[in-house]
């Protein structure tokens, strides 16, 4: 995950096309041989149903939007007033058939049919409702005892909340406690390092002002926490920025007791799904930024597993496929990805007079700013350094605050 910084970072970026979710597996329960057999049967049932109740995706041809890629859209993503962007994953029993299974039977079959035809090339005649029922619904596993209704309410929610919203404030204490546990167990940091104000400064306070244009996504642009709730308990949080052209992953933390579930991988896939969903509201929002990529850091190498992905050349600021960059990074920790030695950053030619600055709530180009105020030589050096870091195309569009 990344932190909010400037152009000089070696960002990894992936376009949210051709990405599929993966199921996760867990194991629980100890006891006698008979108890283990019964537990295995229940887990097998969970895995069968989990494959089917993961959020559904449907395909459409994006050629009408100017591209030829296939984009996968989340059909269960909803903007819920008072709760934010919310997704729900439900676990339903297939054997014996539950009421929830019967209510979604035809819908689940249609998703299966689309998947088999699109991914495996099967014909519709092969993927009949009878075949689907025999393949994924009927099971030889028998449940020896009927669980109490209270134990059947496995519920998983993904909720997107703005950092300044009442929804975020209601869960802020729980989110902070989860963050402290994560930092202590995963990064071996002392509890007293992370006070609540330090947590706020790190992951809550944001330089991004909320912005909700009419042609933007329903929740607008700004900084958000994507919260993962399991049966009413907060188990993970993804901190993200939603920008006009991308979703930027800032940080992710989770319950250390659930580390075996690979929640980081799952969260990345959910953020890709979010990017895909937002693309339908704002077609310019089509990239997912994963932040720093360090080849020698095992915790970061997973980012290269998402394809197609690209790394930013630190000298020419052009994007290159991560597969072509990794062999170079194995030789040198720092390297130029562009093999054309004559290539330069097309945005590096400075015109200091066109840099936009903000002074006393008034925006102006630098040449007006310099003519109105008596400036020290240090001021010019700072503005030049800023323009080199962000590039002139950004310096013409962003405001540099001067005191």
Buried (B, 14 or more C-beta within 10 A) or exposed (E): BBBBEEBEBBBBBBBBBEBEBEEBEEEEEEEEEEEEEBBEBBBEBBEBBBEBBBBBBBBEEBEEBEBEBEBBBBEBBBBBEEBBBBBBBBBBBBBEBBEBBEEBBEEBBBBBBBBBBBEEEBEEEEBEBEBBBEEBBEBEBEBEEEEEEEEEEBEBBBBBBBBBBEBBEEBBEBBBEBBBBBBBEEEEEEEEEBEBEEBEEBBBEBEBEBEEEEEBBBBEBBBBBBBBBBEEEBBBBBBBBBBEEBBBBBBBBBBEEBEEBBBBBBBBBBBBBBBBBBBBEBEEBBBBBBBBBEBEEEEBEBBBEBBBBBBBBBBBBBBBEBEEBBEBBEEEEEBBBBEEEEEEBEBEEBEBEEBBBBBEEEEBBBEBBBEEEEBEEEBEEEBBEBBBEBBBEBBBEEEBEBE
